Amino acid sequence: MKLSGLDSAFLALESREWPAHVVCLTIVDASDTGGRVDRDAFKRTLAARLPRLPLLGRKLVQGPWGLARPHWVEDPDFELENHLHRATLEAPGGRRELTAMAEEIYRHRLPRDRPLWDWWIVDGLENGRVAHLWKVHHACIDGRSGAAMQEIFFDADPNASAEAEGVPAFAPGEVVEPPQGWEAVRESALSLAGTPARVGRQLGRLGQGVVQAALTGRLGQALPLNVPRTRYNDPIGNRRSYGFCTVSLSDVKLVKNAFGVKVNDVVLAIVAGALREQLDGLGELPERELVATVPVDATRGGERAGGNMISGMLVGLATDVAEPAERLLCIHENSNAAKAVQSAMGGELLTGLAEAPPPAVLGLLGGLYRDARLASVLPALCNVTVSNVPGPRVPLYAHGQKVEAFHSMGIIADGFGLFIGGMSYHDQIDIGVLADKEALPDPFALADSIVEQLNLLLKAADEVAPAPVVHDVPADPEREPRPESVSAEAAEGIEMVSEAAEAGSTPPARAMPVPGEVGSGKGESVPEVAAAIKVPGPRRGQPARKSGAGAGKSGGKGASMSAAAKPAGKTAARREPAKSRTAGVEAGRA
């Protein structure tokens, strides 16, 4: 099976400094076995599940001189033992020891002479936890297919059998033997000769897409040309910095409903607030808003055979807005503009552009970009990649032991030095923060700030959407109202209160900043406290640490706006603030 242009591009652009694999860090509660995993039993389970993922049993066959796209072929020498590894954390086995090992596992490229994945079982975590690190090349999967694969490796039933089902979860695609000998040379020659026509065709499609996007009237808002430079736009080395956090999905939905936005808007807003606070504390906050690249699923129905089916859009993060609530509404508008333009330009534009040049040409261009350190002088295209992928909606188990979290590690490169990826799981969103080691020495300070930014938005949601008025019940017991005699207004209020409760008014415990590890970025000395991998957080409504960026400055478009006031600036005409929490829930549905 021949790789797509985008899959080939991930392979061609890979280098020692730019490994193009992704990692899913899965934390499992194994306290019932003292934090131990039966490796042989897990190996048998993995072997039983792999037939449902045929791409993981295939290796690459490159075309002559890299002029034609590679092929996937069955690996006749496949040995599961070559892909399954074990490691033990140093004491005390906290989150910093875990991420240090994840950084080390991440930085080594996958061998090209066998299927492009590895699986690590890591024990020694505190509180009887174990971790599974699945490392797989981005040429094999994108975010959506990777999230779906978790439901193959792990079980919704704690008593499930390890036996594989007969039908593959991902269609293997048409089995086509790669060309051999002179036929391979001929294919490479034809690929090279057809490059000008392919490039011209894709440029024509790009021009048509730009014209269609311009007709939306939102092109300037969706494709900012004055992206500011930050520390994350510099060339990177081969050392990584990684941290993670977990937020309540119910809390995110509560904010979403209160302000009438989308879940992705809330995720972008809490990332934006954390970046604003961090850069402001370092004295590096640009006057212009930061811009995020947001991957978008380009699938249009049908089965997925693995690989990448993604596009992307640019979204302004409104980091020049001081008030968290107004920042969220600005991001919502920016996101709507980006979606309109992306739809007009076509979701297949990115994959089409990757089809045009041969892999060898992409590799040469990537090498030139790296070696000349062009990221230092070329204009920045974005400041951060923010991915939010829907994951399993029910609790999952590994041999009967509950999976607690799925944290992702994406890809960074010169000029694209910060990746923040979220994946929803049950009633939470697990977020991973990946950057160059020099650009982000303490990733947990940024990860913990993301959690804190959600607390600020929860507080703003409480002020914007107060609790509904309680109607008095008639005191005469002989005239108690039957259901049909309740007024329409009261009945509507009862129904909306119920829906608000279902939307997550009472959030579960969630991972929150650990005292001693939360850094403000301003150089304060904070006592060090042993960090837990997952600790209970404060309930919604408790005071949150005030945002340094939002509180310490009086400037910015939203500096004088109260969270309960009507949004100002470019969001003023968008909507009136909800008069009650129930009204906010209904506004979020519209």
Secondary structure, DSSP 8 states (H G I E B T S, - for coil): -B--HHHHHHHHT--SSS--EEEEEEEEE-GGGTS---HHHHHHHHHHHGGG-GGGGEEEE--GGG-S--EEEE-TT--GGGTEEEEE--TT--HHHHHHHHHHHHTS---TTS-SEEEEEEE--GGGEEEEEEEEETTT--HHHHHHHHHHHSBSSTT------SS-SS----------HHHHHHHHHHHHHTHHHHHHHHHHHHHHHHHHHHTTT-HHHHS-S-----GGGS---S-EEEEEEEEEHHHHHHHHHHHT--HHHHHHHHHHHHHHHHHHHTT---SS--EEEEEEE---SS---SS--EEEEEEE--TT--SHHHHHHHHHHHHHHHHHHHHHH-TTHHHHHHHSS-HHHHHHHHHHHHHTTGGGTS--S-SEEEEEE---SS--EETTEEEEEEEEE---BTTB-EEEEEEEETTEEEEEEEEETTT-S-HHHHHHHHHHHHHHHHHHHHHHS---------S-GGG---GGGS-HHHHHHHHHHHHHHHTTSS--------TTT---SS----------SS-----TTS-----HHHHH---STTTT--TTS---GGGTTT----SSHHHHHHHHH-
